[in-house]
Amino acid sequence: MLNQVPNQSASDFTSITRQHGKKCELFDLCKTLVPYGDAWNWQKDIVKEKKAMIERNEEFPDTLIVLQHRPVYTLGTGSSVGYLNFDVKDAPFEVYRTERGGEVTYHGPGQLVMYPIINLRNHEMDLHWYLRALEEVVIRVLASTFSIEASRVEGLTGVWVGDEKVAAIGIKVSQWITYHGLALNVTTDLTPFNWIVPCGIRNRKVGSIKGLLLQQIDSCLYENGDDPEFVDSHLIDTTYKSLVREFSDIFQLNIYHKTVSSLEFLKKKPLKKLTDE
């Protein structure tokens, strides 16, 4: 997702994240394919609740949701349908226009999506800092867990390895409460990205951790008769744990797990898709 923002170095995060002992509830749905509309409704409910608590001067923890989505395309509030390489009335998957920033992207199985719903009053009330911090989470995950050197690209939001974008970021902040977030391609089938201009960027590719690892070792990940589904599941697990660890470190948050019934947010009224308009 494309945003025009200044560069910021990794050292900035060490000097800025000073909060200690703040709590963050974690909803772990990393192995669950959650319909996009349900997760979107859920986020907005949490944001509404946090705003109400601010008005009552009540303390509350930050929230982190990690999940996978069923195949879906999402567009930012000002996104152009010109970046869709299909007729929206005959779309291969559901299409939603959301209030986040950025252009069109794809979510689907094998992609870990992180939705931080945090109060920036307790961190830094600076949206550029927040975007850079989310990028830093992914950059550290790739370096520490997979020995993959990732970077930023000046003028663009997201995380890149060479000319391949592996993580897209699109956020919304309301009264300094964040929602939406980042999507990291782990074992994602990248084919659906061919049917859009990802993030509105025509001259760069989309990549995944799995694809990058295969390039690095120039051989198959599946050795000794390993089941491909098992290997993919292991990559998802490993990446998820690293994401949570780095997120906790960068934002200086104490993470604790919370359970959620799958029916808790599936009962919400369906959101209107772009194809319904």
Disulfide bonds with the S-S distance in Angstrom:
none
